[in-house]
Amino acid sequence: MRGPYQRWLADCPTHGRDDSLGWEAGPYAPPWLTGWARTMLADALRAAADRAEPLHERPHQHATMAAIRALARWNRLQSDAASPFGIQLAYPYADQQVIEAALATRAEARTSPYQNKPLLMAVMSGHVPAANLARRTKGGYSSDTAEAARPARAMFAKLLSDDSELARCGLIDADRLRTALRGWDRADDRTDLLLHLTLMCEVWARTTSNRPLPTPVPFEETPC
């Protein structure tokens, strides 16, 4: 049962792996978090729930708006990363008018199990080939990301070894993380994402502690 937003947020640590009826996605705690880290997370969520207000009184609208905000933060990070190289990124789907038009439609018009992005398909009718509009799936790049990251696995493992800053702070269980690293090639999409996020947190933790990154490990040779 979904219940009020405040109660849902406070109970997030007890939700199952797939909380599809929740107010929004996540948070997803990786299995290599220590018990102490899980307790801190639960306490923080309960404290936040005391003053939290949903972005909309209807859960589906709140979930949509939360997703838009999350995407905007990610877009800003991408833009900040590209800017020093002289690359200017544009996000037309994040324009105010586009978002307002999408939110003005009924929820069942925005998604469908039989069509990918029905609103976008309707707008693009007559502008792109009909065969493209008839697709029921979307393209992905997870396999490309995995292939690009595979030669750096030794470096990742070294970064998240017993000398890990996160482990030193008591936030991650090094043994459980090593097990996940050994099975990275067989990991599902969510575990793959959590491993990458853990790497990012490790780099951030070392930076804030003024700890150098480990000596780079030569990349594995892979055929082109």
Disulfide bonds with the S-S distance in Angstrom:
none
